[in-house]
Amino acid sequence: MGAPLVPSAQAFATVDLLNSYLVDDISTSDPFALAALAAATSAIQSYCDQRIDFVDGDVVVVDGSGSDILLLPEFPVTDVASVVVDFDRDSARTLVPPGNGSNSEYDWNEAGMLIHRLGSTLMYTSPFNATYGMWPNRRRSVQVTYSHGYATVPAEIQLVCVAIAGRAIAQDGANSETIGSYTAQYAGQPATLTDNEKRILDRYRARRR
């Protein structure tokens, strides 16, 4: 993976949406409701290993793949501003970006694939030639400045967020309740994702390499 995950500044859902889900009238400044939404957001990000919301101009140093394809840590990718290869060496070099015809040295797509285009042939004084077009096969050897994530968090993620937060509100942060001699045991901690919620979030999970 790239840089450590940075928590979102804002929760993936609002107290108003939580009220609609719970059919309640919680104050938009209620500290427990805000904490529940923040915890739900963190749980979603941890499961997905993704920031998910939009980040502009993120700078990451990633491992080289040793092939012509390198997967960026976060997706969807909306822009790649700069790519530096051999970042771990004195020979670090900024690649020519897309839009420069046959001189372009890389391309990218929304899914987070960074494609190293075949470059020129390097001529040496020896009888050997070398071509480049592959990412280095070394750790932390490529620096990428790129933008990624959703400007508007997908509705299904918002729904998962309010569902998790709603459980915390309903349980008041507890996982069991005792009334007289009767004890009700809730189905796990409020921030624990259900199997259905995991199925919804699976398409947003980071790719394992």
MDTraj code that builds the backbone (N, CA, C; nanometers):
import mdtraj as md
import numpy as np

residues = "MET GLY ALA PRO LEU VAL PRO SER ALA GLN ALA PHE ALA THR VAL ASP LEU LEU ASN SER TYR LEU VAL ASP ASP ILE SER THR SER ASP PRO PHE ALA LEU ALA ALA LEU ALA ALA ALA THR SER ALA ILE GLN SER TYR CYS ASP GLN ARG ILE ASP PHE VAL ASP GLY ASP VAL VAL VAL VAL ASP GLY SER GLY SER ASP ILE LEU LEU LEU PRO GLU PHE PRO VAL THR ASP VAL ALA SER VAL VAL VAL ASP PHE ASP ARG ASP SER ALA ARG THR LEU VAL PRO PRO GLY ASN GLY SER ASN SER GLU TYR ASP TRP ASN GLU ALA GLY MET LEU ILE HIS ARG LEU GLY SER THR LEU MET TYR THR SER PRO PHE ASN ALA THR TYR GLY MET TRP PRO ASN ARG ARG ARG SER VAL GLN VAL THR TYR SER HIS GLY TYR ALA THR VAL PRO ALA GLU ILE GLN LEU VAL CYS VAL ALA ILE ALA GLY ARG ALA ILE ALA GLN ASP GLY ALA ASN SER GLU THR ILE GLY SER TYR THR ALA GLN TYR ALA GLY GLN PRO ALA THR LEU THR ASP ASN GLU LYS ARG ILE LEU ASP ARG TYR ARG ALA ARG ARG ARG".split()
xyz = np.array([
    [0.0834, -0.1186, 0.0000],
    [0.0000, 0.0000, 0.0000],
    [0.0873, 0.1242, 0.0000],
    [0.0222, 0.2392, -0.0139],
    [0.0943, 0.3646, -0.0148],
    [0.1017, 0.4241, 0.1231],
    [0.0699, 0.5535, 0.1335],
    [0.0783, 0.6228, 0.2609],
    [-0.0270, 0.5710, 0.3573],
    [-0.0026, 0.5857, 0.4895],
    [-0.1025, 0.5442, 0.5873],
    [-0.2352, 0.6142, 0.5641],
    [-0.3438, 0.5446, 0.5936],
    [-0.4773, 0.5986, 0.5724],
    [-0.5020, 0.7174, 0.6642],
    [-0.5497, 0.8284, 0.6075],
    [-0.5820, 0.9486, 0.6849],
    [-0.7330, 0.9540, 0.7031],
    [-0.7821, 0.9605, 0.8281],
    [-0.9271, 0.9633, 0.8496],
    [-0.9919, 1.0824, 0.7805],
    [-1.1174, 1.0677, 0.7436],
    [-1.1918, 1.1753, 0.6804],
    [-1.2185, 1.2870, 0.7804],
    [-1.2197, 1.4100, 0.7287],
    [-1.2512, 1.5239, 0.8141],
    [-1.3990, 1.5250, 0.8504],
    [-1.4829, 1.4698, 0.7633],
    [-1.6266, 1.4654, 0.7865],
    [-1.6774, 1.3232, 0.7754],
    [-1.7827, 1.2952, 0.8494],
    [-1.8433, 1.1627, 0.8443],
    [-1.9076, 1.1410, 0.7079],
    [-1.9296, 1.0157, 0.6733],
    [-1.9887, 0.9807, 0.5451],
    [-2.1397, 1.0059, 0.5404],
    [-2.1995, 1.0358, 0.6527],
    [-2.3428, 1.0645, 0.6568],
    [-2.3690, 1.1720, 0.7616],
    [-2.4834, 1.2384, 0.7512],
    [-2.5195, 1.3468, 0.8419],
    [-2.6180, 1.2989, 0.9479],
    [-2.6334, 1.3800, 1.0521],
    [-2.7315, 1.3500, 1.1561],
    [-2.8724, 1.3546, 1.0973],
    [-2.8972, 1.4434, 1.0015],
    [-3.0287, 1.4498, 0.9364],
    [-3.0616, 1.3163, 0.8689],
    [-2.9627, 1.2582, 0.8004],
    [-2.9848, 1.1288, 0.7360],
    [-3.0044, 1.0197, 0.8413],
    [-2.9299, 1.0296, 0.9507],
    [-2.9464, 0.9345, 1.0602],
    [-3.0867, 0.9440, 1.1193],
    [-3.1378, 1.0669, 1.1333],
    [-3.2739, 1.0853, 1.1836],
    [-3.3775, 1.0218, 1.0909],
    [-3.3571, 1.0376, 0.9612],
    [-3.4500, 0.9774, 0.8658],
    [-3.4467, 0.8254, 0.8761],
    [-3.3290, 0.7713, 0.8965],
    [-3.3133, 0.6263, 0.9071],
    [-3.3784, 0.5735, 1.0359],
    [-3.3597, 0.6464, 1.1453],
    [-3.4116, 0.6014, 1.2746],
    [-3.5540, 0.6502, 1.3022],
    [-3.6045, 0.7400, 1.2135],
    [-3.7321, 0.8089, 1.2369],
    [-3.7261, 0.8734, 1.3755],
    [-3.6272, 0.9594, 1.3916],
    [-3.6000, 1.0229, 1.5212],
    [-3.5804, 1.1719, 1.5002],
    [-3.5534, 1.2432, 1.6090],
    [-3.5335, 1.3883, 1.6011],
    [-3.4131, 1.4277, 1.6859],
    [-3.3003, 1.3649, 1.6561],
    [-3.1772, 1.3939, 1.7287],
    [-3.1219, 1.5275, 1.6821],
    [-3.0719, 1.6066, 1.7759],
    [-3.0129, 1.7360, 1.7414],
    [-2.8923, 1.7156, 1.6501],
    [-2.8761, 1.8035, 1.5516],
    [-2.7634, 1.7925, 1.4582],
    [-2.6291, 1.8184, 1.5269],
    [-2.6335, 1.8702, 1.6484],
    [-2.5093, 1.8944, 1.7233],
    [-2.4916, 1.7948, 1.8376],
    [-2.5772, 1.6930, 1.8423],
    [-2.5682, 1.5938, 1.9495],
    [-2.4324, 1.5241, 1.9446],
    [-2.3545, 1.5319, 2.0528],
    [-2.2176, 1.4783, 2.0479],
    [-2.2120, 1.3274, 2.0297],
    [-2.3079, 1.2535, 2.0872],
    [-2.3049, 1.1078, 2.0728],
    [-2.3376, 1.0672, 1.9292],
    [-2.4350, 1.1349, 1.8692],
    [-2.4696, 1.1041, 1.7309],
    [-2.3524, 1.1353, 1.6385],
    [-2.2860, 1.2478, 1.6602],
    [-2.1708, 1.2839, 1.5775],
    [-2.0571, 1.1843, 1.5962],
    [-2.0366, 1.1410, 1.7209],
    [-1.9310, 1.0424, 1.7480],
    [-1.9650, 0.9080, 1.6838],
    [-2.0929, 0.8713, 1.6874],
    [-2.1355, 0.7448, 1.6274],
    [-2.1128, 0.7455, 1.4764],
    [-2.1433, 0.8583, 1.4114],
    [-2.1211, 0.8695, 1.2668],
    [-1.9723, 0.8690, 1.2335],
    [-1.8923, 0.9352, 1.3169],
    [-1.7475, 0.9359, 1.2950],
    [-1.6895, 0.7958, 1.3117],
    [-1.7375, 0.7230, 1.4135],
    [-1.6897, 0.5865, 1.4359],
    [-1.7324, 0.4948, 1.3214],
    [-1.8539, 0.5143, 1.2712],
    [-1.9020, 0.4341, 1.1589],
    [-1.8176, 0.4606, 1.0343],
    [-1.7852, 0.5871, 1.0111],
    [-1.7003, 0.6242, 0.8975],
    [-1.5639, 0.5574, 0.9086],
    [-1.5063, 0.5609, 1.0277],
    [-1.3759, 0.4989, 1.0507],
    [-1.3817, 0.3478, 1.0287],
    [-1.4920, 0.2849, 1.0724],
    [-1.5076, 0.1404, 1.0538],
    [-1.5136, 0.1048, 0.9055],
    [-1.5832, 0.1866, 0.8278],
    [-1.5938, 0.1633, 0.6836],
    [-1.4575, 0.1791, 0.6170],
    [-1.3858, 0.2856, 0.6523],
    [-1.2540, 0.3085, 0.5937],
    [-1.1563, 0.1969, 0.6296],
    [-1.1637, 0.1511, 0.7529],
    [-1.0739, 0.0442, 0.7965],
    [-1.1018, -0.0844, 0.7199],
    [-1.2289, -0.1161, 0.7010],
    [-1.2640, -0.2383, 0.6288],
    [-1.2216, -0.2287, 0.4823],
    [-1.2447, -0.1140, 0.4217],
    [-1.2123, -0.0954, 0.2799],
    [-1.0649, -0.0667, 0.2565],
    [-0.9942, -0.0230, 0.3624],
    [-0.8557, 0.0211, 0.3484],
    [-0.8452, 0.1303, 0.2429],
    [-0.9457, 0.2174, 0.2435],
    [-0.9550, 0.3276, 0.1480],
    [-1.0052, 0.4521, 0.2203],
    [-0.9589, 0.5676, 0.1742],
    [-1.0107, 0.6945, 0.2241],
    [-1.1545, 0.7169, 0.1757],
    [-1.1839, 0.6837, 0.0511],
    [-1.3146, 0.6867, -0.0160],
    [-1.3576, 0.8274, -0.0563],
    [-1.3595, 0.9250, 0.0358],
    [-1.3985, 1.0597, -0.0042],
    [-1.2841, 1.1265, -0.0808],
    [-1.3144, 1.2375, -0.1483],
    [-1.2218, 1.2973, -0.2442],
    [-1.0998, 1.3596, -0.1765],
    [-0.9818, 1.3319, -0.2346],
    [-0.8558, 1.3919, -0.1911],
    [-0.7870, 1.4480, -0.3146],
    [-0.7528, 1.5751, -0.3105],
    [-0.6903, 1.6430, -0.4242],
    [-0.5400, 1.6522, -0.4035],
    [-0.4628, 1.6071, -0.5017],
    [-0.3177, 1.6220, -0.4973],
    [-0.2493, 1.5416, -0.3888],
    [-0.2941, 1.4199, -0.3662],
    [-0.2315, 1.3325, -0.2677],
    [-0.0942, 1.2894, -0.3185],
    [0.0065, 1.2932, -0.2316],
    [0.1420, 1.2527, -0.2698],
    [0.1759, 1.1238, -0.1962],
    [0.2037, 1.0171, -0.2723],
    [0.2358, 0.8879, -0.2122],
    [0.3642, 0.8328, -0.2741],
    [0.4349, 0.7543, -0.1961],
    [0.5508, 0.6806, -0.2458],
    [0.5151, 0.5335, -0.2368],
    [0.5163, 0.4657, -0.3511],
    [0.4681, 0.3277, -0.3580],
    [0.5780, 0.2343, -0.4067],
    [0.5538, 0.1057, -0.3860],
    [0.6474, 0.0040, -0.4334],
    [0.6343, -0.0115, -0.5844],
    [0.7467, -0.0306, -0.6518],
    [0.7426, -0.0613, -0.7936],
    [0.6930, -0.2034, -0.8145],
    [0.6332, -0.2277, -0.9291],
    [0.5729, -0.3588, -0.9557],
    [0.6645, -0.4523, -1.0343],
    [0.7650, -0.3973, -1.1005],
    [0.8500, -0.4791, -1.1857],
    [0.7865, -0.5146, -1.3185],
    [0.6656, -0.4597, -1.3448],
    [0.5973, -0.4820, -1.4726],
    [0.5566, -0.3461, -1.5285],
    [0.4774, -0.3463, -1.6361],
    [0.4360, -0.2185, -1.6942],
    [0.3105, -0.1626, -1.6278],
    [0.2510, -0.2367, -1.5328],
    [0.1307, -0.1922, -1.4628],
    [0.1608, -0.1760, -1.3150],
    [0.1189, -0.0632, -1.2598],
    [0.1326, -0.0378, -1.1171],
    [-0.0040, 0.0050, -1.0648],
    [-0.0529, -0.0589, -0.9591],
    [-0.1825, -0.0242, -0.9014],
    [-0.1650, 0.0793, -0.7924],
    [-0.2327, 0.1928, -0.8081],
    [-0.2273, 0.2974, -0.7070],
    [-0.3110, 0.2561, -0.5855],
    [-0.2743, 0.3046, -0.4674],
    [-0.3418, 0.2593, -0.3452],
    [-0.4903, 0.2919, -0.3395],
    [-0.5308, 0.4082, -0.3913],
    [-0.6697, 0.4526, -0.3782],
    [-0.7362, 0.4655, -0.5156],
    [-0.8644, 0.4414, -0.5187],
    [-0.9421, 0.4585, -0.6412],
    [-1.0834, 0.5001, -0.6009],
    [-1.1618, 0.5604, -0.6894],
    [-1.1290, 0.5912, -0.8282],
    [-1.0271, 0.7041, -0.8391],
    [-0.9440, 0.6959, -0.9407],
    [-0.8455, 0.8010, -0.9680],
    [-0.9099, 0.9036, -1.0612],
    [-0.8963, 1.0312, -1.0282],
    [-0.9536, 1.1372, -1.1106],
    [-0.8474, 1.2186, -1.1841],
    [-0.7225, 1.2105, -1.1390],
    [-0.6151, 1.2837, -1.2065],
    [-0.4809, 1.2326, -1.1545],
    [-0.3823, 1.2281, -1.2422],
    [-0.2448, 1.1998, -1.2034],
    [-0.1615, 1.3186, -1.2488],
    [-0.1080, 1.3924, -1.1528],
    [-0.0368, 1.5157, -1.1847],
    [0.1110, 1.4937, -1.2103],
    [0.1701, 1.3934, -1.1425],
    [0.3148, 1.3749, -1.1551],
    [0.3530, 1.2331, -1.1151],
    [0.4511, 1.1778, -1.1886],
    [0.5061, 1.0460, -1.1561],
    [0.6582, 1.0553, -1.1603],
    [0.7220, 1.0176, -1.0510],
    [0.8680, 1.0186, -1.0428],
    [0.9154, 0.8753, -1.0222],
    [0.9975, 0.8254, -1.1146],
    [1.0526, 0.6896, -1.1007],
    [1.1916, 0.6966, -1.0392],
    [1.2354, 0.5833, -0.9836],
    [1.3646, 0.5755, -0.9140],
    [1.3726, 0.6816, -0.8053],
    [1.2588, 0.7007, -0.7380],
    [1.2514, 0.8023, -0.6328],
    [1.3497, 0.7725, -0.5195],
    [1.3861, 0.6469, -0.5059],
    [1.4761, 0.6044, -0.3990],
    [1.6234, 0.6192, -0.4367],
    [1.6502, 0.6742, -0.5543],
    [1.7882, 0.6840, -0.6012],
    [1.8209, 0.8258, -0.6476],
    [1.9511, 0.8501, -0.6637],
    [1.9951, 0.9816, -0.7114],
    [1.9516, 1.0057, -0.8558],
    [1.9179, 0.8986, -0.9275],
    [1.8782, 0.9094, -1.0676],
    [1.7279, 0.9317, -1.0848],
    [1.6583, 0.9767, -0.9790],
    [1.5131, 1.0000, -0.9851],
    [1.4788, 1.0873, -1.1057],
    [1.3683, 1.0508, -1.1738],
    [1.3320, 1.1201, -1.2971],
    [1.1802, 1.1325, -1.3066],
    [1.1322, 1.2512, -1.3442],
    [0.9892, 1.2744, -1.3624],
    [0.9486, 1.2310, -1.5031],
    [0.8506, 1.1438, -1.5121],
    [0.8075, 1.0933, -1.6422],
    [0.7255, 1.1982, -1.7178],
    [0.7313, 1.1885, -1.8498],
    [0.6530, 1.2770, -1.9365],
    [0.5064, 1.2345, -1.9277],
    [0.4148, 1.3268, -1.8951],
    [0.2751, 1.2901, -1.8718],
    [0.1982, 1.2613, -1.9996],
    [0.0775, 1.2052, -1.9876],
    [-0.0071, 1.1825, -2.1053],
    [-0.0362, 1.3144, -2.1770],
    [-0.0696, 1.3049, -2.3035],
    [-0.1000, 1.4246, -2.3814],
    [0.0182, 1.4772, -2.4583],
    [0.1318, 1.4063, -2.4498],
    [0.2512, 1.4492, -2.5217],
    [0.2860, 1.3529, -2.6354],
    [0.1819, 1.2930, -2.6923],
    [0.2017, 1.2054, -2.8072],
    [0.2918, 1.0881, -2.7771],
    [0.3804, 1.0578, -2.8717],
    [0.4694, 0.9432, -2.8556],
    [0.5732, 0.9654, -2.7475],
    [0.5858, 1.0892, -2.6987],
    [0.6804, 1.1177, -2.5904],
    [0.6241, 1.0835, -2.4525],
    [0.4911, 1.0653, -2.4448],
    [0.4286, 1.0348, -2.3154],
    [0.4843, 0.9033, -2.2617],
    [0.5161, 0.9030, -2.1320],
    [0.5791, 0.7846, -2.0734],
    [0.4880, 0.7067, -1.9801],
    [0.3703, 0.7592, -1.9521],
    [0.2761, 0.6830, -1.8706],
    [0.1340, 0.7232, -1.9049],
    [0.0418, 0.6380, -1.8643],
    [-0.1004, 0.6655, -1.8763],
    [-0.1675, 0.6109, -1.7511],
    [-0.2947, 0.6421, -1.7302],
    [-0.3645, 0.5959, -1.6106],
    [-0.5131, 0.5816, -1.6410],
    [-0.5831, 0.5102, -1.5550],
    [-0.7277, 0.5028, -1.5688],
    [-0.7948, 0.5167, -1.4323],
    [-0.9258, 0.5264, -1.4340],
    [-1.0034, 0.5522, -1.3123],
    [-0.9874, 0.4407, -1.2098],
    [-0.9644, 0.3189, -1.2580],
    [-0.9515, 0.2046, -1.1674],
    [-0.8214, 0.2057, -1.0887],
    [-0.7336, 0.3014, -1.1175],
    [-0.6094, 0.3130, -1.0420],
    [-0.4908, 0.2427, -1.1051],
    [-0.5036, 0.2046, -1.2329],
    [-0.3910, 0.1433, -1.3033],
    [-0.3012, 0.2527, -1.3606],
    [-0.1743, 0.2480, -1.3235],
    [-0.0737, 0.3389, -1.3776],
    [0.0091, 0.2584, -1.4766],
    [0.0011, 0.2960, -1.6037],
    [0.0597, 0.2164, -1.7115],
    [0.1866, 0.2847, -1.7614],
    [0.2976, 0.2124, -1.7547],
    [0.4255, 0.2664, -1.8024],
    [0.4373, 0.2373, -1.9509],
    [0.4312, 0.3425, -2.0306],
    [0.4428, 0.3250, -2.1754],
    [0.5881, 0.3022, -2.2125],
    [0.6090, 0.2261, -2.3218],
    [0.7453, 0.1972, -2.3665],
    [0.8129, 0.3255, -2.4102],
    [0.9297, 0.3516, -2.3558],
    [1.0015, 0.4742, -2.3870],
    [1.1027, 0.4542, -2.4984],
    [1.1949, 0.5467, -2.5033],
    [1.2972, 0.5440, -2.6084],
    [1.4011, 0.4363, -2.5792],
    [1.4848, 0.4095, -2.6755],
    [1.5995, 0.3211, -2.6546],
    [1.7172, 0.4054, -2.6089],
    [1.7758, 0.3663, -2.4979],
    [1.8911, 0.4399, -2.4461],
    [2.0178, 0.3834, -2.5078],
    [2.0975, 0.4689, -2.5677],
    [2.2195, 0.4252, -2.6353],
    [2.3390, 0.4485, -2.5435],
    [2.4162, 0.3451, -2.5220],
    [2.5367, 0.3563, -2.4411],
    [2.6598, 0.3420, -2.5310],
    [2.7761, 0.3726, -2.4770],
    [2.8997, 0.3591, -2.5556],
    [2.9351, 0.2123, -2.5760],
    [2.8807, 0.1275, -2.4878],
    [2.9062, -0.0161, -2.5038],
    [2.8178, -0.0694, -2.6165],
    [2.8383, -0.1915, -2.6603],
    [2.7557, -0.2460, -2.7683],
    [2.6132, -0.2800, -2.7242],
    [2.5818, -0.2577, -2.5974],
    [2.4499, -0.2946, -2.5466],
    [2.3562, -0.1747, -2.5451],
    [2.2314, -0.1997, -2.5757],
    [2.1262, -0.0983, -2.5654],
    [2.0337, -0.1361, -2.4502],
    [1.9605, -0.0383, -2.4015],
    [1.8644, -0.0666, -2.2942],
    [1.7333, 0.0035, -2.3263],
    [1.6253, -0.0632, -2.3005],
    [1.4949, 0.0003, -2.3168],
    [1.4298, 0.0147, -2.1810],
    [1.3434, 0.1116, -2.1695],
    [1.2703, 0.1252, -2.0443],
    [1.1215, 0.1315, -2.0765],
    [1.0420, 0.0952, -1.9827],
    [0.8992, 0.0867, -1.9991],
    [0.8389, 0.0018, -1.8882],
    [0.9212, -0.0359, -1.7926],
    [0.8769, -0.1135, -1.6780],
    [0.9001, -0.0327, -1.5504],
    [0.8091, -0.0521, -1.4544],
    [0.8291, 0.0122, -1.3251],
    [0.9420, -0.0586, -1.2509],
    [1.0154, 0.0128, -1.1668],
    [1.1231, -0.0534, -1.0910],
    [1.0674, -0.1679, -1.0067],
    [1.1498, -0.2674, -0.9845],
    [1.1095, -0.3799, -0.9003],
    [1.1713, -0.3613, -0.7620],
    [1.1390, -0.2465, -0.7008],
    [1.1944, -0.2146, -0.5689],
    [1.0875, -0.1470, -0.4840],
    [1.1023, -0.1606, -0.3555],
    [1.0089, -0.0964, -0.2636],
    [1.0303, 0.0552, -0.2624],
    [0.9197, 0.1268, -0.2496],
    [0.9203, 0.2733, -0.2332],
    [1.0091, 0.3416, -0.3374],
    [0.9888, 0.3030, -0.4617],
    [1.0732, 0.3551, -0.5696],
    [0.9991, 0.4464, -0.6665],
    [0.8658, 0.4651, -0.6452],
    [0.7868, 0.5497, -0.7347],
    [0.7053, 0.6485, -0.6506],
    [0.7204, 0.7769, -0.6833],
    [0.6396, 0.8802, -0.6171],
    [0.5317, 0.9284, -0.7139],
    [0.4082, 0.9307, -0.6651],
    [0.2955, 0.9701, -0.7491],
    [0.2164, 1.0798, -0.6792],
    [0.1858, 1.1848, -0.7530],
    [0.0953, 1.2892, -0.7053],
    [-0.0348, 1.2739, -0.7828],
    [-0.1421, 1.2414, -0.7120],
    [-0.2669, 1.2134, -0.7822],
    [-0.3874, 1.2502, -0.6968],
    [-0.5030, 1.2615, -0.7619],
    [-0.6295, 1.2903, -0.6944],
    [-0.7190, 1.1676, -0.7050],
    [-0.7955, 1.1427, -0.5986],
    [-0.8740, 1.0192, -0.5959],
    [-0.9940, 1.0337, -0.5026],
    [-1.0865, 0.9410, -0.5170],
    [-1.2025, 0.9368, -0.4285],
    [-1.3265, 0.9978, -0.4909],
    [-1.4344, 0.9969, -0.4125],
    [-1.5647, 1.0432, -0.4583],
    [-1.5950, 1.1818, -0.4028],
    [-1.6284, 1.2760, -0.4907],
    [-1.6700, 1.4090, -0.4459],
    [-1.7969, 1.3985, -0.3622],
    [-1.8853, 1.3083, -0.4006],
    [-2.0045, 1.2761, -0.3223],
    [-1.9969, 1.1294, -0.2856],
    [-1.9960, 1.1002, -0.1559],
    [-1.9857, 0.9610, -0.1107],
    [-2.1055, 0.8825, -0.1625],
    [-2.0832, 0.7663, -0.2240],
    [-2.1939, 0.6869, -0.2790],
    [-2.3038, 0.6614, -0.1760],
    [-2.4282, 0.6606, -0.2253],
    [-2.5442, 0.6466, -0.1377],
    [-2.5389, 0.5186, -0.0555],
    [-2.4891, 0.4089, -0.1149],
    [-2.4858, 0.2838, -0.0402],
    [-2.3865, 0.2893, 0.0755],
    [-2.2792, 0.3656, 0.0614],
    [-2.1853, 0.3828, 0.1724],
    [-2.2478, 0.4708, 0.2803],
    [-2.3211, 0.5737, 0.2386],
    [-2.3926, 0.6560, 0.3358],
    [-2.4912, 0.5713, 0.4159],
    [-2.5594, 0.4791, 0.3470],
    [-2.6570, 0.3932, 0.4142],
    [-2.5884, 0.3021, 0.5157],
    [-2.4753, 0.2444, 0.4780],
    [-2.4014, 0.1609, 0.5719],
    [-2.3573, 0.2429, 0.6928],
    [-2.3139, 0.3654, 0.6674],
    [-2.2697, 0.4539, 0.7752],
    [-2.3818, 0.4787, 0.8762],
    [-2.5030, 0.5111, 0.8277],
    [-2.6129, 0.5396, 0.9208],
    [-2.6613, 0.4114, 0.9881],
    [-2.6483, 0.2974, 0.9199],
    [-2.6891, 0.1717, 0.9822],
    [-2.5989, 0.1384, 1.1002],
    [-2.4678, 0.1563, 1.0824],
    [-2.3732, 0.1304, 1.1910],
    [-2.3961, 0.2296, 1.3050],
    [-2.4063, 0.3578, 1.2698],
    [-2.4294, 0.4601, 1.3723],
    [-2.5634, 0.4384, 1.4414],
    [-2.6645, 0.3958, 1.3652],
    [-2.7966, 0.3712, 1.4226],
    [-2.7937, 0.2631, 1.5291],
    [-2.7115, 0.1599, 1.5082],
    [-2.6993, 0.0548, 1.6095],
    [-2.6382, 0.1101, 1.7376],
    [-2.5401, 0.1986, 1.7214],
    [-2.4784, 0.2587, 1.8394],
    [-2.5789, 0.3443, 1.9162],
    [-2.6623, 0.4180, 1.8425],
    [-2.7650, 0.5008, 1.9069],
    [-2.8670, 0.4117, 1.9787],
    [-2.9121, 0.3075, 1.9087],
    [-3.0143, 0.2190, 1.9664],
    [-2.9633, 0.1464, 2.0895],
    [-2.8341, 0.1089, 2.0880],
    [-2.7765, 0.0357, 2.1997],
    [-2.7142, 0.1276, 2.3036],
    [-2.7109, 0.2565, 2.2706],
    [-2.6504, 0.3545, 2.3613],
    [-2.5070, 0.3158, 2.3959],
    [-2.4396, 0.2568, 2.2969],
    [-2.2992, 0.2201, 2.3156],
    [-2.2778, 0.0894, 2.3885],
    [-2.3846, 0.0224, 2.4307],
    [-2.3707, -0.1028, 2.5055],
    [-2.3866, -0.2221, 2.4129],
    [-2.3406, -0.3392, 2.4595],
    [-2.3640, -0.4604, 2.3816],
    [-2.4552, -0.5575, 2.4548],
    [-2.5095, -0.5131, 2.5684],
    [-2.6085, -0.5932, 2.6396],
    [-2.6898, -0.5023, 2.7302],
    [-2.8061, -0.5504, 2.7696],
    [-2.8948, -0.4722, 2.8557],
    [-2.9617, -0.5674, 2.9544],
    [-2.9633, -0.5298, 3.0844],
    [-3.0224, -0.6136, 3.1872],
    [-3.1427, -0.5440, 3.2486],
    [-3.2560, -0.6126, 3.2496],
    [-3.3777, -0.5628, 3.3128],
    [-3.4235, -0.6705, 3.4115],
    [-3.4078, -0.6428, 3.5409],
    [-3.4391, -0.7428, 3.6421],
    [-3.3480, -0.8625, 3.6267],
    [-3.4069, -0.9804, 3.6115],
    [-3.3278, -1.1028, 3.5946],
    [-3.3032, -1.1360, 3.4478],
    [-3.3545, -1.0495, 3.3570],
    [-3.3443, -1.0773, 3.2137],
    [-3.2316, -0.9946, 3.1533],
    [-3.1460, -1.0598, 3.0777],
    [-3.0360, -0.9905, 3.0082],
    [-3.0490, -1.0117, 2.8586],
    [-3.0536, -0.9016, 2.7843],
    [-3.0568, -0.9077, 2.6379],
    [-2.9163, -0.8856, 2.5856],
    [-2.8669, -0.9773, 2.5052],
    [-2.7335, -0.9675, 2.4469],
    [-2.7468, -0.9223, 2.3024],
    [-2.6910, -0.8063, 2.2707],
    [-2.6983, -0.7571, 2.1339],
    [-2.5999, -0.8318, 2.0451],
    [-2.6218, -0.8218, 1.9175],
    [-2.5406, -0.8977, 1.8203],
    [-2.4085, -0.8278, 1.7936],
    [-2.3200, -0.8292, 1.8925],
    [-2.1867, -0.7742, 1.8748],
    [-2.1809, -0.6243, 1.9026],
    [-2.0629, -0.5690, 1.8912],
    [-2.0423, -0.4271, 1.9143],
    [-2.1116, -0.3460, 1.8057],
    [-2.1578, -0.2236, 1.8387],
    [-2.2287, -0.1421, 1.7395],
    [-2.1493, -0.1172, 1.6114],
    [-2.0172, -0.1007, 1.6237],
    [-1.9356, -0.0669, 1.5064],
    [-1.8929, -0.1897, 1.4264],
    [-1.9383, -0.3089, 1.4662],
    [-1.9054, -0.4298, 1.3921],
    [-1.9911, -0.4378, 1.2652],
    [-1.9267, -0.4595, 1.1535],
    [-1.9984, -0.4670, 1.0259],
    [-2.0721, -0.6001, 1.0133],
    [-2.1935, -0.5942, 0.9623],
    [-2.2684, -0.7167, 0.9356],
    [-2.2219, -0.7766, 0.8034],
    [-2.2610, -0.9021, 0.7763],
    [-2.2225, -0.9662, 0.6507],
    [-2.2805, -0.8907, 0.5309],
    [-2.4038, -0.8425, 0.5427],
    [-2.4646, -0.7668, 0.4328],
    [-2.3902, -0.6366, 0.4075],
    [-2.3494, -0.5695, 0.5149],
    [-2.2742, -0.4448, 0.4992],
    [-2.1389, -0.4714, 0.4341],
    [-2.0756, -0.5800, 0.4711],
    [-1.9479, -0.6153, 0.4086],
    [-1.9647, -0.6421, 0.2592],
    [-2.0744, -0.7085, 0.2225],
    [-2.0989, -0.7351, 0.0803],
    [-2.1149, -0.6047, 0.0029],
    [-2.1821, -0.5073, 0.0629],
    [-2.1981, -0.3769, -0.0022],
    [-2.0630, -0.3088, -0.0200],
    [-1.9778, -0.3179, 0.0822],
    [-1.8510, -0.2458, 0.0812],
    [-1.7405, -0.3166, 0.0045],
    [-1.7598, -0.4436, -0.0262],
    [-1.6514, -0.5209, -0.0891],
    [-1.6035, -0.4590, -0.2200],
    [-1.6930, -0.3971, -0.2951],
    [-1.6512, -0.3383, -0.4238],
    [-1.5665, -0.2121, -0.4056],
    [-1.5617, -0.1613, -0.2829],
    [-1.4805, -0.0422, -0.2552],
    [-1.3500, -0.0762, -0.1831],
    [-1.3253, -0.2032, -0.1617],
    [-1.2046, -0.2442, -0.0883],
    [-1.0813, -0.2274, -0.1751],
    [-0.9694, -0.1947, -0.1096],
    [-0.8427, -0.1812, -0.1809],
    [-0.7986, -0.3153, -0.2367],
    [-0.7318, -0.3124, -0.3508],
    [-0.6803, -0.4343, -0.4116],
    [-0.5600, -0.4839, -0.3321],
    [-0.5511, -0.6146, -0.3113],
    [-0.4368, -0.6735, -0.2435],
    [-0.3315, -0.7061, -0.3479],
    [-0.2052, -0.6771, -0.3147],
    [-0.0993, -0.7044, -0.4100],
    [0.0022, -0.7989, -0.3489],
])
top = md.Topology()
chain = top.add_chain()
for i, resn in enumerate(residues, 1):
    res = top.add_residue(resn, chain, resSeq=i)
    for name in ("N", "CA", "C"):
        top.add_atom(name, md.element.get_by_symbol(name[0]), res)
traj = md.Trajectory(xyz[None], top)
